[in-house]
Amino acid sequence: MDLTLLISTFVTVFLAELGDKTQLATVAISGTSNRPLAVFLGSSSALVVASLIGAIAGGSMANLIPADLLQLLASLGFLVIGLRLLWPLLGGIPGGQEGADLAQDVEDGASPKL
């Protein structure tokens, strides 16, 4: 087993999951239950299965697509997601009012309705 890869993967996933919706859902469920061990086991099992699916899918993709191209596609995917999240704040569609209205709401101190 590659210990460096194991530690690198652990640190990356651990930091990515802090404050993520999975952790927030676990906190919410645990807060409404008096069985924290059951919540821990359920959420841990779900994360393990989701990670297994990701690892298998990633390994399969690596056999079909060169690693450099796969990394480029993943990077472009994150870029598109980021731009879509920022789009309303950047003015939306040229000539449209959606982004301008959102920007005005933020300037006025109102909570933006995303």
C-alpha positions in Angstrom: 0.0 0.0 0.0 1.2 3.5 -0.9 1.3 5.3 2.5 1.9 8.7 1.0 -1.1 8.3 -1.3 -3.2 7.1 1.6 -2.3 10.1 3.8 -2.7 12.6 0.9 -6.1 11.3 0.0 -7.2 11.3 3.7 -6.1 14.9 4.2 -7.7 16.1 0.9 -11.0 14.4 1.6 -11.0 15.4 5.2 -10.5 19.1 4.4 -13.0 19.0 1.6 -15.7 17.6 3.8 -15.3 20.1 6.6 -18.4 22.2 6.6 -19.8 20.3 3.6 -23.5 19.5 3.3 -22.7 15.9 4.4 -21.3 17.1 7.7 -24.1 19.6 8.2 -26.7 16.9 7.5 -24.9 14.7 10.1 -24.9 17.5 12.6 -28.7 18.1 12.0 -29.6 14.5 12.3 -27.5 14.0 15.4 -29.0 17.1 17.0 -32.5 15.6 16.7 -31.5 12.2 17.9 -30.2 10.8 21.2 -28.3 8.1 19.3 -25.1 9.7 18.1 -23.4 6.3 17.5 -26.1 5.2 15.1 -25.8 8.6 13.3 -22.0 8.2 13.1 -22.2 4.7 11.8 -24.9 5.6 9.2 -23.1 8.7 7.9 -19.7 7.0 7.9 -21.1 4.0 6.0 -22.7 6.4 3.4 -19.4 8.2 2.9 -17.5 5.0 2.5 -19.9 3.7 -0.1 -19.9 7.1 -2.0 -16.1 7.1 -1.9 -16.0 3.5 -3.1 -18.2 4.4 -6.1 -15.9 7.4 -6.8 -12.7 5.3 -6.6 -14.1 2.6 -8.9 -15.4 5.2 -11.4 -12.2 7.1 -11.3 -10.2 3.9 -11.8 -12.4 2.9 -14.7 -12.1 6.4 -16.3 -8.3 6.2 -15.9 -8.3 3.1 -18.0 -10.4 4.7 -20.8 -9.1 8.3 -20.8 -5.4 9.5 -20.4 -4.8 10.9 -16.9 -3.8 14.4 -18.3 -7.1 14.6 -20.2 -9.1 13.4 -17.2 -7.5 16.0 -15.0 -8.2 18.7 -17.7 -11.9 17.6 -17.9 -12.3 17.7 -14.1 -10.7 21.1 -13.9 -13.0 22.4 -16.6 -16.0 20.9 -14.8 -15.0 22.8 -11.6 -14.5 26.0 -13.6 -17.9 25.7 -15.2 -19.5 25.1 -11.8 -17.7 28.0 -10.3 -18.7 30.3 -13.1 -22.4 29.2 -12.8 -22.3 30.0 -9.1 -20.8 33.4 -9.8 -22.9 34.2 -12.8 -25.7 36.1 -11.0 -23.1 38.2 -9.1 -21.3 39.1 -12.3 -24.3 40.5 -14.0 -26.0 37.5 -15.4 -27.0 37.6 -19.1 -25.9 40.8 -20.8 -28.9 43.1 -21.0 -30.7 41.1 -18.4 -31.8 42.3 -15.0 -31.3 39.2 -12.9 -27.7 39.9 -12.0 -28.3 43.7 -11.7 -31.2 43.1 -9.4 -29.2 40.7 -7.2 -26.3 43.2 -7.1 -28.7 46.0 -6.0 -30.2 43.7 -3.3 -26.7 43.1 -1.9 -25.9 46.8 -2.0 -29.1 47.6 -0.2 -28.3 45.1 2.5 -31.1 42.7 1.6 -30.6 39.0 1.7 -30.0 37.9 -1.9 -32.6 35.3 -3.2 -30.5 32.8 -5.1 
